[in-house]
Amino acid sequence: MDSTTLLYQLLEEGDEVLAISFDYGQRHVKELEFAARTCEKLRVSHQVVDLSDVGRLLGGSALTSGDIEVPHGHYEHESMRLTVVPNRNMIMMSIAAGHAISAGYDRVAIAVHAGDHAVYPDCRPRFIEVFEDAVLEGNYGRVTVYAPFIDMTKTGIVRLGRALGIDYENDTWSCYEGGEEPCGKCGTCVERAEALAGA
Ligand SMILES: [Zn+2]
C-alpha cells in the first residue's frame, strides 16, 4: 500500500520513475506480482532484483525463514520483531542508490511511515538521514533520499492514495502469508484493515 501510494504520488508530481522490487527470499512473491501489474498499468519501468541468495544469509526472521511462523496481532506487540529482516532497508536502498547514480536518477524514494517506527529501526527518520549522508559521502554522484511519508500514519497514506485514484482492495497485496486470500491475522493484515477503515 505504501509503495504503491508513493509511486502514484511521484507520477502526480511529474517525476520520471524507475520502480525496483526485491526478491529477498520472502515467503511468497505475491507482492512482486501486484507491483508488476501496477507498474504495467501506470507504464512505469519495473526492475525485479533477485536477492534470494542474499536472503538465505538473513535468516531468523519470519519473513525469510519458512520454519518461523508469521506472528499474529498488532505491530506494537513484541512478537512483531520476528518480522524484522536484518539490515533489509540498508541492503535494498544501497542497491537502489547505486542504480540511481549509475542511471542518472537524482533520488531514491522509499515509503516508510510513522507506523513502521516502533518495530523497524531501518524505517526511522534517523536511519534515513544517516543513510543519505553515507551515500553522499561514499559517491561522486549526488543522490538524495526522498521519504515523504516518514511522519504520516498509514491511514493518512490511504487517504492520500484514494485521492490519487488507487484501488487498494484490488491492486495491492499486504499479507505476509502467501495464501489465496489474505490471512487477516498477521501484523500487516491488521494494519491494512485499520488503515482502510480509518480512512
Ligand atoms: Zn496476513
Boltz pocket constraint, residues with backbone or C-beta under 6 A from the ligand:
constraints:
  - pocket:
      binder: B
      contacts: [[A, 174], [A, 175], [A, 176], [A, 177], [A, 182], [A, 183], [A, 184], [A, 185], [A, 186], [A, 187], [A, 188], [A, 189]]
      max_distance: 6.0
